[in-house]
């Protein structure tokens, strides 16, 4: 997963992101980003006179943090189970 520090400050702190930037923050393909939007995990807004949508940065970062927390807990649980099995 990409760190917020690897993104340009304007992107990392922006309220609205392009699809490319939102996908980079989440470290996912654009198709996965669209799935998140369709499931209501990330908010998007239409732009006037443009096809592209903008994605709300706060919800993108919230999904990224939730994903990182789940991955960290899984590794911790696996480690605890191995420790218990070795006793």
C-alpha positions in Angstrom: 0.0 0.0 0.0 1.3 3.4 -0.9 2.1 5.8 1.9 0.5 9.3 2.0 4.1 10.6 1.9 4.7 9.2 -1.6 1.9 11.3 -3.1 2.2 15.0 -4.0 0.9 17.1 -1.1 -1.8 18.6 -3.3 -3.2 15.1 -4.0 -2.7 13.7 -0.4 -4.6 16.6 1.2 -7.2 17.3 -1.5 -10.9 17.2 -0.8 -11.7 15.8 -4.3 -9.5 13.5 -6.3 -9.4 12.3 -9.9 -10.0 8.6 -10.5 -6.3 8.0 -11.1 -5.3 9.7 -7.8 -8.0 8.0 -5.8 -6.9 4.6 -7.2 -3.3 5.4 -6.3 -4.2 6.3 -2.8 -6.0 3.0 -2.4 -3.4 1.0 -4.4 -6.2 -0.5 -6.5 -7.1 -0.7 -10.2 -9.7 1.8 -11.5 -12.3 -1.0 -11.8 -11.9 -1.7 -8.0 -12.4 2.0 -7.3 -15.7 2.0 -9.3 -16.8 -1.1 -7.3 -16.1 0.8 -4.0 -18.3 3.7 -5.3 -21.1 1.4 -6.4 -21.1 -0.2 -2.9 -21.3 3.2 -1.3 -17.8 3.0 0.3 -16.5 6.0 -1.6 -18.4 9.1 -2.6 -18.1 10.6 -6.0 -19.5 13.7 -7.7 -20.1 14.6 -11.3 -18.3 17.5 -12.9 -20.2 20.0 -15.0 -19.6 19.5 -18.7 -17.2 16.6 -18.2 -17.5 12.9 -18.3 -15.0 12.2 -15.5 -16.2 12.1 -11.8 -14.3 13.4 -8.8 -13.9 11.2 -5.7 -14.2 12.5 -2.2 -10.7 12.3 -0.7 -11.8 11.8 2.9 -13.8 8.6 2.1 -10.9 7.3 0.0 -8.5 7.7 2.9 -11.0 6.2 5.3 -11.3 3.0 3.1 -7.5 2.9 2.8 -7.1 3.1 6.6 -9.7 0.4 7.2 -8.0 -1.9 4.7 -4.6 -1.3 6.4 -6.1 -2.0 9.8 -7.6 -5.3 8.6 -4.4 -6.5 7.1 -2.4 -5.7 10.2 -4.9 -7.5 12.5 -4.7 -10.6 10.3 -1.0 -10.8 10.6 -1.2 -10.3 14.3 -3.8 -13.0 14.7 -1.8 -15.4 12.6 1.2 -14.8 14.8 -0.8 -15.4 18.0 -2.2 -18.7 16.6 1.3 -19.9 15.7 2.5 -19.1 19.1 -0.4 -20.9 20.8 0.1 -24.0 18.5 3.8 -24.2 19.3 3.1 -24.5 23.1 
